Amino acid sequence: MYDFDDLERMASDWERTARADLARAENLAHTVAALTGEAADRSGAVKITVDAAGALVDLRVDARAMSWPPHRLSQTILDTSAAARRDYATVATARAKEILGADGTSLAVFEAGLRERTPADPKPKEQW
């Protein structure tokens, strides 16, 4: 049977744990919001950087790619963008592990959320 002091101590422990969890969650949110993902196509002619939302924040297309047929260039940009989003997920997961620890429900929920919005790694395509 618990007495009042035991209940008060348990409530205090729960509050302390909740505050620590909230602080870690806020730290994680601020940290991953500032991260980017980067990728380049196999030739290095197309380089893309995406932000935490998966939006393109930098696109570099060098002169070699400007001579490609339009369908090849557009597909390369799409594929490289997806690769940059996968890179973001990898980087964000690594930072989440540092902040949340390698085990636990919070990390599992974070990773599940990333998987839902990260494109699958496609099968290798034929070389153009």
VMD Tcl script that builds the backbone (N, CA, C; Angstrom):
set m [mol new atoms 384]
animate dup $m
set s [atomselect $m all]
$s set {name element resname resid chain x y z} {
  {N N MET 1 A 0.839 -1.182 0.000}
  {CA C MET 1 A 0.000 0.000 0.000}
  {C C MET 1 A 0.888 1.251 0.000}
  {N N TYR 2 A 0.495 2.220 -0.752}
  {CA C TYR 2 A 1.263 3.458 -0.838}
  {C C TYR 2 A 0.736 4.465 0.173}
  {N N ASP 3 A 1.667 5.220 0.759}
  {CA C ASP 3 A 1.213 6.328 1.587}
  {C C ASP 3 A 1.322 7.606 0.756}
  {N N PHE 4 A 0.907 8.687 1.306}
  {CA C PHE 4 A 0.874 9.954 0.582}
  {C C PHE 4 A 2.273 10.360 0.104}
  {N N ASP 5 A 3.295 10.167 0.921}
  {CA C ASP 5 A 4.672 10.529 0.532}
  {C C ASP 5 A 5.141 9.714 -0.674}
  {N N ASP 6 A 4.780 8.416 -0.702}
  {CA C ASP 6 A 5.133 7.572 -1.845}
  {C C ASP 6 A 4.473 8.081 -3.117}
  {N N LEU 7 A 3.206 8.411 -3.031}
  {CA C LEU 7 A 2.474 8.910 -4.201}
  {C C LEU 7 A 3.042 10.244 -4.666}
  {N N GLU 8 A 3.380 11.085 -3.715}
  {CA C GLU 8 A 3.957 12.383 -4.062}
  {C C GLU 8 A 5.313 12.195 -4.764}
  {N N ARG 9 A 6.122 11.276 -4.269}
  {CA C ARG 9 A 7.423 10.975 -4.862}
  {C C ARG 9 A 7.250 10.405 -6.278}
  {N N MET 10 A 6.282 9.503 -6.445}
  {CA C MET 10 A 6.022 8.922 -7.769}
  {C C MET 10 A 5.569 9.998 -8.745}
  {N N ALA 11 A 4.682 10.878 -8.309}
  {CA C ALA 11 A 4.208 11.963 -9.175}
  {C C ALA 11 A 5.358 12.885 -9.554}
  {N N SER 12 A 6.241 13.157 -8.608}
  {CA C SER 12 A 7.401 14.006 -8.870}
  {C C SER 12 A 8.342 13.336 -9.879}
  {N N ASP 13 A 8.548 12.049 -9.738}
  {CA C ASP 13 A 9.389 11.299 -10.685}
  {C C ASP 13 A 8.788 11.317 -12.081}
  {N N TRP 14 A 7.482 11.116 -12.175}
  {CA C TRP 14 A 6.823 11.139 -13.485}
  {C C TRP 14 A 6.959 12.515 -14.132}
  {N N GLU 15 A 6.778 13.550 -13.318}
  {CA C GLU 15 A 6.896 14.906 -13.857}
  {C C GLU 15 A 8.319 15.164 -14.353}
  {N N ARG 16 A 9.316 14.747 -13.580}
  {CA C ARG 16 A 10.716 14.933 -13.967}
  {C C ARG 16 A 11.013 14.184 -15.270}
  {N N THR 17 A 10.513 12.957 -15.364}
  {CA C THR 17 A 10.711 12.157 -16.574}
  {C C THR 17 A 10.025 12.815 -17.772}
  {N N ALA 18 A 8.812 13.302 -17.562}
  {CA C ALA 18 A 8.074 13.951 -18.653}
  {C C ALA 18 A 8.796 15.213 -19.124}
  {N N ARG 19 A 9.316 15.987 -18.190}
  {CA C ARG 19 A 10.056 17.201 -18.571}
  {C C ARG 19 A 11.332 16.850 -19.356}
  {N N ALA 20 A 12.031 15.808 -18.923}
  {CA C ALA 20 A 13.242 15.383 -19.632}
  {C C ALA 20 A 12.892 14.880 -21.037}
  {N N ASP 21 A 11.811 14.119 -21.150}
  {CA C ASP 21 A 11.369 13.634 -22.469}
  {C C ASP 21 A 10.990 14.797 -23.376}
  {N N LEU 22 A 10.293 15.783 -22.823}
  {CA C LEU 22 A 9.903 16.955 -23.602}
  {C C LEU 22 A 11.145 17.724 -24.065}
  {N N ALA 23 A 12.113 17.882 -23.190}
  {CA C ALA 23 A 13.337 18.588 -23.571}
  {C C ALA 23 A 14.064 17.850 -24.696}
  {N N ARG 24 A 14.132 16.513 -24.622}
  {CA C ARG 24 A 14.770 15.740 -25.695}
  {C C ARG 24 A 13.988 15.884 -26.996}
  {N N ALA 25 A 12.665 15.845 -26.907}
  {CA C ALA 25 A 11.838 15.979 -28.113}
  {C C ALA 25 A 12.032 17.348 -28.757}
  {N N GLU 26 A 12.089 18.391 -27.952}
  {CA C GLU 26 A 12.304 19.737 -28.498}
  {C C GLU 26 A 13.696 19.848 -29.118}
  {N N ASN 27 A 14.692 19.285 -28.457}
  {CA C ASN 27 A 16.047 19.283 -28.996}
  {C C ASN 27 A 16.084 18.550 -30.336}
  {N N LEU 28 A 15.445 17.398 -30.386}
  {CA C LEU 28 A 15.407 16.626 -31.628}
  {C C LEU 28 A 14.708 17.415 -32.733}
  {N N ALA 29 A 13.573 18.015 -32.421}
  {CA C ALA 29 A 12.830 18.780 -33.429}
  {C C ALA 29 A 13.673 19.909 -34.004}
  {N N HIS 30 A 14.351 20.654 -33.139}
  {CA C HIS 30 A 15.195 21.760 -33.617}
  {C C HIS 30 A 16.394 21.241 -34.411}
  {N N THR 31 A 16.968 20.146 -33.950}
  {CA C THR 31 A 18.146 19.593 -34.615}
  {C C THR 31 A 17.815 19.089 -36.014}
  {N N VAL 32 A 16.785 18.247 -36.138}
  {CA C VAL 32 A 16.493 17.662 -37.446}
  {C C VAL 32 A 15.913 18.690 -38.412}
  {N N ALA 33 A 15.299 19.746 -37.883}
  {CA C ALA 33 A 14.781 20.791 -38.770}
  {C C ALA 33 A 15.912 21.521 -39.485}
  {N N ALA 34 A 17.084 21.541 -38.869}
  {CA C ALA 34 A 18.222 22.256 -39.456}
  {C C ALA 34 A 19.077 21.377 -40.375}
  {N N LEU 35 A 18.794 20.087 -40.419}
  {CA C LEU 35 A 19.594 19.176 -41.235}
  {C C LEU 35 A 19.192 19.232 -42.701}
  {N N THR 36 A 20.091 18.763 -43.552}
  {CA C THR 36 A 19.795 18.620 -44.978}
  {C C THR 36 A 20.250 17.236 -45.435}
  {N N GLY 37 A 19.748 16.844 -46.589}
  {CA C GLY 37 A 20.200 15.626 -47.246}
  {C C GLY 37 A 20.799 16.002 -48.578}
  {N N GLU 38 A 21.809 15.276 -48.991}
  {CA C GLU 38 A 22.493 15.596 -50.244}
  {C C GLU 38 A 22.707 14.338 -51.062}
  {N N ALA 39 A 22.687 14.509 -52.370}
  {CA C ALA 39 A 22.966 13.387 -53.267}
  {C C ALA 39 A 23.437 13.934 -54.607}
  {N N ALA 40 A 24.152 13.071 -55.310}
  {CA C ALA 40 A 24.595 13.371 -56.670}
  {C C ALA 40 A 24.325 12.131 -57.510}
  {N N ASP 41 A 24.071 12.338 -58.784}
  {CA C ASP 41 A 23.897 11.179 -59.662}
  {C C ASP 41 A 25.256 10.507 -59.867}
  {N N ARG 42 A 25.247 9.364 -60.498}
  {CA C ARG 42 A 26.495 8.590 -60.670}
  {C C ARG 42 A 27.603 9.362 -61.369}
  {N N SER 43 A 27.237 10.207 -62.290}
  {CA C SER 43 A 28.261 10.954 -63.031}
  {C C SER 43 A 28.726 12.197 -62.283}
  {N N GLY 44 A 27.970 12.604 -61.283}
  {CA C GLY 44 A 28.284 13.828 -60.555}
  {C C GLY 44 A 27.807 15.083 -61.265}
  {N N ALA 45 A 27.083 14.931 -62.356}
  {CA C ALA 45 A 26.624 16.085 -63.130}
  {C C ALA 45 A 25.416 16.770 -62.499}
  {N N VAL 46 A 24.651 16.042 -61.678}
  {CA C VAL 46 A 23.481 16.602 -61.008}
  {C C VAL 46 A 23.669 16.398 -59.510}
  {N N LYS 47 A 23.587 17.506 -58.753}
  {CA C LYS 47 A 23.733 17.462 -57.298}
  {C C LYS 47 A 22.540 18.189 -56.683}
  {N N ILE 48 A 21.965 17.571 -55.659}
  {CA C ILE 48 A 20.753 18.118 -55.049}
  {C C ILE 48 A 20.899 18.104 -53.532}
  {N N THR 49 A 20.387 19.163 -52.910}
  {CA C THR 49 A 20.277 19.253 -51.457}
  {C C THR 49 A 18.811 19.491 -51.129}
  {N N VAL 50 A 18.310 18.746 -50.139}
  {CA C VAL 50 A 16.926 18.921 -49.682}
  {C C VAL 50 A 16.926 19.291 -48.201}
  {N N ASP 51 A 15.839 19.948 -47.784}
  {CA C ASP 51 A 15.698 20.288 -46.374}
  {C C ASP 51 A 14.892 19.214 -45.645}
  {N N ALA 52 A 14.552 19.481 -44.406}
  {CA C ALA 52 A 13.849 18.497 -43.576}
  {C C ALA 52 A 12.484 18.116 -44.140}
  {N N ALA 53 A 11.872 19.002 -44.896}
  {CA C ALA 53 A 10.573 18.713 -45.500}
  {C C ALA 53 A 10.711 17.979 -46.831}
  {N N GLY 54 A 11.940 17.812 -47.300}
  {CA C GLY 54 A 12.167 17.156 -48.584}
  {C C GLY 54 A 12.165 18.119 -49.753}
  {N N ALA 55 A 12.053 19.415 -49.463}
  {CA C ALA 55 A 12.040 20.426 -50.520}
  {C C ALA 55 A 13.454 20.685 -51.019}
  {N N LEU 56 A 13.595 20.900 -52.313}
  {CA C LEU 56 A 14.898 21.218 -52.883}
  {C C LEU 56 A 15.351 22.581 -52.378}
  {N N VAL 57 A 16.566 22.626 -51.841}
  {CA C VAL 57 A 17.139 23.901 -51.424}
  {C C VAL 57 A 18.355 24.250 -52.272}
  {N N ASP 58 A 18.845 23.255 -53.025}
  {CA C ASP 58 A 19.938 23.522 -53.949}
  {C C ASP 58 A 19.901 22.481 -55.055}
  {N N LEU 59 A 20.065 22.937 -56.270}
  {CA C LEU 59 A 20.108 22.075 -57.450}
  {C C LEU 59 A 21.257 22.570 -58.314}
  {N N ARG 60 A 22.199 21.676 -58.557}
  {CA C ARG 60 A 23.346 22.030 -59.401}
  {C C ARG 60 A 23.384 21.068 -60.584}
  {N N VAL 61 A 23.350 21.647 -61.763}
  {CA C VAL 61 A 23.403 20.867 -63.004}
  {C C VAL 61 A 24.575 21.422 -63.799}
  {N N ASP 62 A 25.582 20.580 -64.008}
  {CA C ASP 62 A 26.740 21.095 -64.736}
  {C C ASP 62 A 26.553 20.928 -66.244}
  {N N ALA 63 A 27.485 21.437 -66.982}
  {CA C ALA 63 A 27.377 21.495 -68.444}
  {C C ALA 63 A 27.207 20.122 -69.081}
  {N N ARG 64 A 27.812 19.089 -68.507}
  {CA C ARG 64 A 27.666 17.746 -69.080}
  {C C ARG 64 A 26.197 17.347 -69.169}
  {N N ALA 65 A 25.433 17.625 -68.125}
  {CA C ALA 65 A 24.030 17.213 -68.088}
  {C C ALA 65 A 23.164 18.042 -69.038}
  {N N MET 66 A 23.608 19.222 -69.395}
  {CA C MET 66 A 22.819 20.075 -70.284}
  {C C MET 66 A 22.744 19.508 -71.702}
  {N N SER 67 A 23.633 18.579 -72.032}
  {CA C SER 67 A 23.595 17.974 -73.367}
  {C C SER 67 A 22.757 16.689 -73.391}
  {N N TRP 68 A 22.253 16.270 -72.233}
  {CA C TRP 68 A 21.449 15.052 -72.175}
  {C C TRP 68 A 20.061 15.297 -72.754}
  {N N PRO 69 A 19.412 14.246 -73.243}
  {CA C PRO 69 A 18.019 14.403 -73.677}
  {C C PRO 69 A 17.161 14.846 -72.485}
  {N N PRO 70 A 16.131 15.620 -72.732}
  {CA C PRO 70 A 15.286 16.131 -71.637}
  {C C PRO 70 A 14.759 15.044 -70.704}
  {N N HIS 71 A 14.320 13.906 -71.241}
  {CA C HIS 71 A 13.765 12.861 -70.371}
  {C C HIS 71 A 14.835 12.299 -69.430}
  {N N ARG 72 A 16.074 12.209 -69.914}
  {CA C ARG 72 A 17.164 11.708 -69.064}
  {C C ARG 72 A 17.476 12.707 -67.952}
  {N N LEU 73 A 17.555 13.978 -68.298}
  {CA C LEU 73 A 17.850 14.998 -67.297}
  {C C LEU 73 A 16.745 15.058 -66.249}
  {N N SER 74 A 15.501 15.054 -66.688}
  {CA C SER 74 A 14.411 15.142 -65.721}
  {C C SER 74 A 14.378 13.910 -64.811}
  {N N GLN 75 A 14.580 12.727 -65.361}
  {CA C GLN 75 A 14.583 11.519 -64.543}
  {C C GLN 75 A 15.758 11.510 -63.574}
  {N N THR 76 A 16.898 12.004 -64.029}
  {CA C THR 76 A 18.067 12.080 -63.157}
  {C C THR 76 A 17.805 13.030 -61.995}
  {N N ILE 77 A 17.170 14.150 -62.272}
  {CA C ILE 77 A 16.831 15.100 -61.205}
  {C C ILE 77 A 15.863 14.456 -60.213}
  {N N LEU 78 A 14.848 13.774 -60.703}
  {CA C LEU 78 A 13.889 13.105 -59.813}
  {C C LEU 78 A 14.575 12.025 -58.971}
  {N N ASP 79 A 15.385 11.197 -59.605}
  {CA C ASP 79 A 16.081 10.125 -58.880}
  {C C ASP 79 A 17.056 10.680 -57.845}
  {N N THR 80 A 17.767 11.728 -58.213}
  {CA C THR 80 A 18.736 12.319 -57.301}
  {C C THR 80 A 18.032 13.012 -56.144}
  {N N SER 81 A 16.896 13.612 -56.415}
  {CA C SER 81 A 16.102 14.221 -55.343}
  {C C SER 81 A 15.647 13.158 -54.345}
  {N N ALA 82 A 15.185 12.027 -54.835}
  {CA C ALA 82 A 14.770 10.930 -53.950}
  {C C ALA 82 A 15.956 10.428 -53.137}
  {N N ALA 83 A 17.123 10.339 -53.760}
  {CA C ALA 83 A 18.323 9.900 -53.044}
  {C C ALA 83 A 18.704 10.902 -51.956}
  {N N ALA 84 A 18.529 12.181 -52.232}
  {CA C ALA 84 A 18.825 13.207 -51.224}
  {C C ALA 84 A 17.860 13.091 -50.042}
  {N N ARG 85 A 16.602 12.775 -50.315}
  {CA C ARG 85 A 15.635 12.582 -49.228}
  {C C ARG 85 A 15.997 11.352 -48.397}
  {N N ARG 86 A 16.483 10.306 -49.054}
  {CA C ARG 86 A 16.946 9.120 -48.304}
  {C C ARG 86 A 18.167 9.480 -47.458}
  {N N ASP 87 A 19.058 10.304 -48.011}
  {CA C ASP 87 A 20.233 10.742 -47.247}
  {C C ASP 87 A 19.794 11.536 -46.024}
  {N N TYR 88 A 18.815 12.418 -46.195}
  {CA C TYR 88 A 18.294 13.173 -45.051}
  {C C TYR 88 A 17.801 12.207 -43.967}
  {N N ALA 89 A 17.070 11.184 -44.364}
  {CA C ALA 89 A 16.542 10.220 -43.387}
  {C C ALA 89 A 17.679 9.531 -42.637}
  {N N THR 90 A 18.743 9.201 -43.339}
  {CA C THR 90 A 19.898 8.558 -42.704}
  {C C THR 90 A 20.563 9.498 -41.704}
  {N N VAL 91 A 20.775 10.732 -42.107}
  {CA C VAL 91 A 21.417 11.725 -41.247}
  {C C VAL 91 A 20.527 12.023 -40.030}
  {N N ALA 92 A 19.235 12.208 -40.274}
  {CA C ALA 92 A 18.305 12.522 -39.186}
  {C C ALA 92 A 18.203 11.365 -38.194}
  {N N THR 93 A 18.199 10.142 -38.696}
  {CA C THR 93 A 18.142 8.977 -37.806}
  {C C THR 93 A 19.387 8.896 -36.938}
  {N N ALA 94 A 20.535 9.168 -37.509}
  {CA C ALA 94 A 21.775 9.147 -36.726}
  {C C ALA 94 A 21.724 10.190 -35.608}
  {N N ARG 95 A 21.238 11.387 -35.923}
  {CA C ARG 95 A 21.131 12.428 -34.897}
  {C C ARG 95 A 20.087 12.054 -33.856}
  {N N ALA 96 A 18.981 11.439 -34.290}
  {CA C ALA 96 A 17.942 11.018 -33.345}
  {C C ALA 96 A 18.496 9.982 -32.376}
  {N N LYS 97 A 19.321 9.075 -32.871}
  {CA C LYS 97 A 19.934 8.073 -31.987}
  {C C LYS 97 A 20.833 8.733 -30.950}
  {N N GLU 98 A 21.554 9.773 -31.352}
  {CA C GLU 98 A 22.408 10.501 -30.406}
  {C C GLU 98 A 21.573 11.176 -29.320}
  {N N ILE 99 A 20.433 11.723 -29.701}
  {CA C ILE 99 A 19.605 12.488 -28.771}
  {C C ILE 99 A 18.700 11.588 -27.939}
  {N N LEU 100 A 18.091 10.588 -28.580}
  {CA C LEU 100 A 17.104 9.742 -27.897}
  {C C LEU 100 A 17.683 8.448 -27.347}
  {N N GLY 101 A 18.858 8.073 -27.834}
  {CA C GLY 101 A 19.409 6.778 -27.485}
  {C C GLY 101 A 19.046 5.779 -28.574}
  {N N ALA 102 A 19.805 4.722 -28.650}
  {CA C ALA 102 A 19.637 3.761 -29.748}
  {C C ALA 102 A 18.434 2.847 -29.578}
  {N N ASP 103 A 17.877 2.782 -28.394}
  {CA C ASP 103 A 16.725 1.927 -28.142}
  {C C ASP 103 A 15.541 2.785 -27.721}
  {N N GLY 104 A 14.402 2.192 -27.747}
  {CA C GLY 104 A 13.258 2.871 -27.159}
  {C C GLY 104 A 12.162 3.202 -28.137}
  {N N THR 105 A 11.031 3.483 -27.550}
  {CA C THR 105 A 9.825 3.770 -28.314}
  {C C THR 105 A 9.938 5.070 -29.085}
  {N N SER 106 A 10.525 6.089 -28.469}
  {CA C SER 106 A 10.616 7.393 -29.138}
  {C C SER 106 A 11.389 7.289 -30.444}
  {N N LEU 107 A 12.495 6.581 -30.424}
  {CA C LEU 107 A 13.286 6.408 -31.644}
  {C C LEU 107 A 12.495 5.608 -32.677}
  {N N ALA 108 A 11.809 4.568 -32.248}
  {CA C ALA 108 A 11.013 3.746 -33.172}
  {C C ALA 108 A 9.927 4.581 -33.837}
  {N N VAL 109 A 9.281 5.446 -33.076}
  {CA C VAL 109 A 8.233 6.318 -33.645}
  {C C VAL 109 A 8.849 7.296 -34.629}
  {N N PHE 110 A 9.995 7.873 -34.272}
  {CA C PHE 110 A 10.685 8.801 -35.167}
  {C C PHE 110 A 11.039 8.118 -36.484}
  {N N GLU 111 A 11.634 6.927 -36.393}
  {CA C GLU 111 A 12.031 6.196 -37.601}
  {C C GLU 111 A 10.820 5.812 -38.448}
  {N N ALA 112 A 9.726 5.435 -37.820}
  {CA C ALA 112 A 8.510 5.083 -38.571}
  {C C ALA 112 A 7.992 6.291 -39.342}
  {N N GLY 113 A 8.032 7.455 -38.715}
  {CA C GLY 113 A 7.601 8.672 -39.400}
  {C C GLY 113 A 8.468 8.996 -40.598}
  {N N LEU 114 A 9.763 8.811 -40.455}
  {CA C LEU 114 A 10.666 9.038 -41.590}
  {C C LEU 114 A 10.394 8.050 -42.716}
  {N N ARG 115 A 10.195 6.777 -42.368}
  {CA C ARG 115 A 9.943 5.753 -43.398}
  {C C ARG 115 A 8.692 6.084 -44.209}
  {N N GLU 116 A 7.681 6.632 -43.555}
  {CA C GLU 116 A 6.437 6.959 -44.260}
  {C C GLU 116 A 6.638 8.024 -45.324}
  {N N ARG 117 A 7.600 8.910 -45.126}
  {CA C ARG 117 A 7.763 10.004 -46.086}
  {C C ARG 117 A 9.066 9.962 -46.867}
  {N N THR 118 A 9.788 8.852 -46.755}
  {CA C THR 118 A 11.050 8.708 -47.484}
  {C C THR 118 A 10.858 7.724 -48.626}
  {N N PRO 119 A 11.239 8.115 -49.843}
  {CA C PRO 119 A 11.079 7.206 -50.975}
  {C C PRO 119 A 11.936 5.952 -50.817}
  {N N ALA 120 A 11.396 4.859 -51.270}
  {CA C ALA 120 A 12.142 3.588 -51.232}
  {C C ALA 120 A 13.335 3.691 -52.168}
  {N N ASP 121 A 14.364 2.948 -51.856}
  {CA C ASP 121 A 15.538 2.892 -52.712}
  {C C ASP 121 A 15.169 2.056 -53.941}
  {N N PRO 122 A 15.190 2.655 -55.128}
  {CA C PRO 122 A 14.778 1.917 -56.315}
  {C C PRO 122 A 15.790 0.854 -56.722}
  {N N LYS 123 A 15.323 -0.051 -57.542}
  {CA C LYS 123 A 16.252 -1.018 -58.149}
  {C C LYS 123 A 17.183 -0.238 -59.054}
  {N N PRO 124 A 18.422 -0.696 -59.183}
  {CA C PRO 124 A 19.339 0.010 -60.082}
  {C C PRO 124 A 18.771 0.116 -61.493}
  {N N LYS 125 A 18.914 1.288 -62.055}
  {CA C LYS 125 A 18.440 1.515 -63.420}
  {C C LYS 125 A 19.567 1.254 -64.400}
  {N N GLU 126 A 19.166 1.004 -65.622}
  {CA C GLU 126 A 20.198 0.807 -66.637}
  {C C GLU 126 A 20.957 2.106 -66.824}
  {N N GLN 127 A 22.184 1.976 -67.194}
  {CA C GLN 127 A 23.015 3.135 -67.446}
  {C C GLN 127 A 22.500 3.800 -68.725}
  {N N TRP 128 A 22.452 5.115 -68.728}
  {CA C TRP 128 A 21.957 5.839 -69.924}
  {C C TRP 128 A 22.920 5.680 -71.050}
}
mol reanalyze $m
mol bondsrecalc $m
mol representation Tube
mol addrep $m
